[in-house]
């Protein structure tokens, strides 16, 4: 039996949650591919309620994504979580 243990909650662990909205599906796919090529993606979702809302969880500090998203999407939020 193999156990998968999450690092979340471990002292010093850092992850970034990114939320963004865009009506341009091609742009959203481009952004998601760029994020996946640059970072280790823990999970990603597209909202079932409103198709223009996306969520990506990334291992490590990815606050530089603010510059990537600025001016390209309708709205975004980048939360860097540091477990202490």
Secondary structure as GFF3:
##gff-version 3
##sequence-region A 1 84
A	DSSP	beta_strand	14	21	.	.	.	ID=ss1
A	DSSP	alpha_helix	25	38	.	.	.	ID=ss2
A	DSSP	beta_strand	40	46	.	.	.	ID=ss3
A	DSSP	beta_strand	53	59	.	.	.	ID=ss4
A	DSSP	alpha_helix	65	69	.	.	.	ID=ss5
A	DSSP	beta_strand	75	82	.	.	.	ID=ss6
###
